[in-house]
Amino acid sequence: MPQLRSPFRLPSPLPALVGGLVAALLLGASPAAAQQVRLESAASGRVVSASGHALGIMRRALRFVTTAQEAYFAEHASYTTDVAALQRALRSTWGDSVRVEILFADRRGWSGTAVHPAAEGKSCVAFVGRAGDLPPLPTTTAAGKRPAEEGVPVCDDP
């Protein structure tokens, strides 16, 4: 008799990740320690920490913000600090676990930061506009890095 296989198979690294995380929590590890479970990227085969994965998510969130700010600017001739308005402009969200804050916005540009609970004490920052026309650019939480190029997020190291 042929063996039936489910068409909904999880990618091989996912069961190991979930199993490792659950095991760490069941063995009494704190959530912070459990976040150190290593993730394997199926595409590249490289191993990254949960913190490194979260930093990638934060970087992508700030790229979404950049796109949303441009859409907002096209309609209003100014950037905004209203994150909900940016999500409406993009007709999307960057995820519940990422907290994005727009620190400054007007017609000259904007600056913002992103944090994620899996990267405690770390952040990513970005800006758009002429740096000399904006208030001091934000710095990352852990390393104090400033973005060097507009529209390109910079993050703390994993």
N, C-alpha and C positions, 0 to 999 in steps of 0.2 A: 504494500500500500504506500503511495507517495506521501512524503511528509509536506504538510502545508506550512508555508512561511508567510508571515505578515508582511504586507507591502509597506508598513510603517515602521521601519527599523531606524533606531537612533544611530547617528554617526558614532563610530567606535570611541572617540575620546569622551563623548558626553556621559555614557554610563560610568566610566571611570571617575570623571569629575564629580558627578552627583554622588556616587558611592563614596568617594573620598571625603567629600564635604559632610555627608550624613554621618559617616564613621567618626570624623573628627568631632562633630557636635555631640554624638552619642557617647563618646569617650570622655566628655566633659571639657573639651577645648572651648575657650571663649569664642564668640563670633569673630573677634579680631584675629585670633590664631587660626580659625577655620578659613579665613579669607586668604591665608597664605597657601592654600591648596593650589598646586600648580595646574595651569591650563595648557593644553597642547593644541597649537593651531594646526588643524588638519591640512590647511593650504600650504603652510611653510615647513611644518615639521618642527618648528622651534618651540621651546617651552617658555612661557611667560608667567609671572605671578598674577594673582587676582588683581593686585594693585596696578600692574602694567596693563592688564586688560581694561580696567576701569579708566585709566588715563586715556586709552584709545577711544573709549566711548565718550569721554569728556571732550576730547579733541574733535570728534565728529559732531558732537552737539554744538560746539562753537562754529563749526563750518556751516551747519544748518542755520544758526543764528545769523551768520553773515549773509546767507542767501535770503532769509526772511527779512532782514533789515533792508536789503536792496529792494525787495518787493514793496516794503512799507514806504521807503523813501520815494519810489516811483509814483506812489499815490499821494503822498503828503508833503513832499519836498523837505522832509526832516526825518531823522532817525528817532527811535523811541526807546524808553526804558520799560515799557509795558510788555512783559514776556507773553502774556495771554494774547495780545494783539499780534505779536510775531508768530505765535503758533497758528493763529487764524490766517495770517497772510500766507503762511507756508502750507496751510491746510494739513498740518501734520504736527507731531510732537517729537521730541528727542528722547523720550523715555521718562518714566516716573522716578527712576533712581538717580538721575542726574539733576542737580539743582543749578540752574543758570541764573545769574544776576547781571543785569545791565547796570553798570556803575555810573555811566554818563552817556547822554545822547542829546544831540541837537542837530542843526542843519550841517554842521561842520564834520561830524563823525560820531563814533560811539566807542565805548570800551566795555568789556565784560569779563566775567569769570565763570568757571564751571567747577563743581565739586561732586564727588561721588562717595557714598559710604564705604565702598570697598577700597578706597585710596585715602584713608584717614590721614589728615595733616598734609595732603597734597592737593594741587589744583592745576588748572589750565587757564590761561588768559589770552585775550585777543583784542584787537582794535581795528577800526577803519577810520581813515581820515589822515590829515597831515599831523604828525605827532606834535609839532610845534604849536598847532592851533588848539590842541586838546589839553585838558588838565593832565597832571602827571599820569603816565600810563601805569596800569596795574602790574603788580608783580605776583609771581607764584608764591604759594604759602611756604613751602619748605626751602626752596633754593633761592627765592627772590629774583627769579628770571623775569626779564621784561621782553615782550614781543618786539622783534627787530623789524618785521615787515608787516605792513597792514594786511589784514585778512588771513594771516597765517598764525594759528594758535601755537603757543609755546606752553610746555607742561614741565612739571617737576619730573625728575627721574624716578623710575619705578622703585 
